[in-house]
Amino acid sequence: MPSRPGKLYLVSLGTGDPEHLTLRADRIMRESDLVLGQADAPARYPAQLAGKRFMEAGHGLFTPMARRRALREEVEAEESPRRQAIRDCVAAGGTVAVLTQGDPTLYGPHIGYLDAFRDLAPEVVPGVSSFAAANAALGCAVTGGSASQSVILSLGKNANEGYGGSDRLSVLAQSRSALVLFTMRTDLARVVDELKAGYPGDTPVAVVCHAGREARQQVLRATLETLVEVAGRHELPFEHLVYVGDFLERPAGDYQDG
């Protein structure tokens, strides 16, 4: 029997630059016996991961997402060695860290590790999310709108043709709350059409690119009417969020409680 119980962590690296790593995440990475993460993790975090046993964590493994992109047999072939390595390490009293960007519970591709290894009592180590980093880039009170003081987080792809969820963007737009869209596979023209069901065309919009990356972070300003045109003048990176709401036209100090 191992002298101490093993432990599995799902560790947020924060978002953007490596300096967004928390002190707790840094400690757990250094203490880990096995680390799973993106292929470039050892190069980005050499002080924490030097000499560590490392495996790529894959994208969407242990979730239905993986089985939508590949045959079940192919996915199981990816999952099997990771499952065995994690269970062997924990059984021997070791520490395993699965590394992920931003908030692992907010549209995170590695959330499946929590369910697949629930019997090992995995623990989530929180970190800076892209949402928090983008809020900082905007420099205003996201909850400071005049029509609503609520914030809705959603996906731009919820405007895609064929999506039948109760949270279609046309429905969410009715509240005129601050809306933040994570933009995987997003058709901005369809997003605009959906949002016009609730927001006026002159509603301010901001696109935050590379949130948390000091050298590359950029904020594009538009309105709902001009969003497609403004975005078309730039090559938007995968890492961008779209903010919609009248809070964007109010200075940070203009917010009043109640």
N, C-alpha and C positions, 0 to 999 in steps of 0.2 A: 504494500500500500504506500502511496506517496506520502511524504512527511507533511505536506500542506496541500490544500485543495487547489485544483487548477481554476483558471478564470478566463472567460471570454468577454472581450470588450468590443463594442462598435464605437470607434473613435472618430470624432469630427476633427479634421485638420483646419477648420475654418474655411474661409473663402479667399480667393485672390492670393496675395503674397504670403510666403511662409511665416512671416512674423505675426500672422493672425492665429498661430498655434497657441493654445492655452497652456498654462503651466502644468495642469493635470494631464493633458494630452501628451505633453513632452515627457513627463515622468513615466506614464504607462508605456509609451513607445520604447523608452530606454530599458524598461524592466521586462519587456516581452521576449518570449522565446521563439515565437512564430508570428510573422506579420504578413497580412494580406492587404493589397492595395493596388493602385494604378501602377503601371509599369515604370513610370518615372519617379515613384516615391523615394527609392533609395538615393537617387541623384538630388532630389529636392530637399531631403532631410538626412544628409550624410551623418551629422552628429548623433542623431537619434537611432539610425538604422544600420550603422556600420557593423558588419559582421553578423547581422541577423539572418536567420532563415527567412526567406521571402518567397511568396507566391502571388501572382496576379489574382485579384479578387473577382475578375470578370465583371460583366455588366448585366445586372438584373438576374443574376443566378439565384436559385431557390424562390423565384417568383414566376407568375404566369407570363411576365414580360419576356423572359428568356425563351419560353416555349412558343411564343408568337414569332420569334425571329429565326428559330431553327427547329429541326426535328427533335422529338423527345429524346431519341437515342443520343444525338449529338450533345444536347444539354446535359444529360445524365453523365456523359463521358467527361464533361467539364466539371460537374459538381462532385463526382465520386472521389477524386484524389484530394480535393479540398475538404470534403466531409471527413475523410479518413484522417487527414493530417491534423485537423482541428480536434477531433475526438481523441486521437492518440496523445496529442500534446496536453490537453486538459486532464486526461486520465493519468498522465504521468506527473501531474501537479504543476504543469507549466502555465504560462500566461500567453494568450492569443489576442492580438489586436487586429481587427479589421478596420482599415482606414477608409474614410470617405470624406468628400468635400461638403462644406456648408452644414446645414441641419440634416442629419441622416433620416429624420422622421418626416421631412417635408419634401415629397417627390424624390426621395433618395433612392438610387439604384441598388443599394446594398441592404435595404431594409429586410430582405428575405432571410438574411443570416439570423435575425432575431427569431423568426418563426421556425426555421429549420433546426435551430439549436436551443429551443425554448427550455428543454429539460436541463440545460447547462446553466440556466439562470443568467443569460448574458446581460451586460450592463451597457447603457448608452452614455458616452462621454460627450456632453454638449459642446458646441463651438459656435463661432460667428457664422451666421447664414448669409447667403447672397442677398436675402431680403434686408437684413440689418445693415449690410455694407452699402447697399443701394440707397437705403434711407439716409445714411450718413452722407452719401454723395449728393443727394438732393438738398440736404440742409434745411428742411422745413418740417413742420409738424404734420405727419401723415394722417393723424387723427383730428386735424384742425380744419376740416371742411365746413362750409356754411350750411350745406344741405344735410350732411350726415357726419358723425364723428366715429364711424365704424370703418374698418378696413376688411376687404374681401380678398383672399388669395385664391387664385384659380389658374387654369391652364389656357393658353391661347388656342390650343387645338380643340377646346370645347366648342369652338365656332365652326369646326370642320363639318363638311357635308356628311350626313348620316349619323351624327352624334345625337343621341336621344335622351341624355341625362336630364334630370330635373334642374341642373345647374347650368343650362345653356346660358351663354353670355347675355342674350336678349332678356332673360329672366333676371339675372343678377343686376343688370343695368337699371332695373326699375327702382332700386333703392337710392341710386345716385351716390352710393358710398364710394370712398376711395377704393379703387380696384387695382390690384397688382397681378400681372399676368406673367407666369413662367412660360417661356416661349418655345417649347419643343415642337417642331413641325407646325409652325404657325403661319396661317395665311392672313396677313394683316388686312387685306381688303375685306375679307369675310368678317374679321374681327370688328372692323369699323361698322360694317352693315349691321351686325348684331347689336353693337353698343348703342347705335343711334335709336334703338327702340326705347332707350331711357335717358341717355345723355344728350344735351344739345350739341350741335356741331361745333360750337366754339369752346367746348370743354377743354381745358388744358391737358396735354399729354406729355409725358417725359419717357424717353428710352434711355435706360442706364446700361452702358456697355462695359464689360470687364469690371464689374463692381469689386472693389477691394484690391485692385492691382494699380498701385500708385502711378506707374509709368504709362499705363494704357487706359485707365478709367476715363470714360467720356459720357457726358449727358447731352442728349439731343432733345430739343424742345419743339413742340408742335401743338396743334389742336386736333380734335378728332377729325375735322375736315381735311387737315393738311398732313396727317400722319403718314399716309401711304407715299405722298410726294416727298416728304422730308426723309423718310427711311430709304426711299429709292435713290437718294443722292449719296448714300453710304453703303458700304458692305458690312451689314450687321453680322457680328460674330455669333457663334453658338451661345456664348455667355452674355445674354441681355435680358432685361426685364422691362415690361411696359407698365407705366403708372398712368392711371386716368382719374381725374377728379378735380374739383375746384379748389382743393387744398393747395394745389400747385401754384396758385396765383396769390397766396397769402404768405407774408413774411413769417418766419419762425416765431417772432415775438408777438404776433397778432392773435395767437390762440388764447382763448379765455375759457377756463373751466366752467361748464354749465351754461 
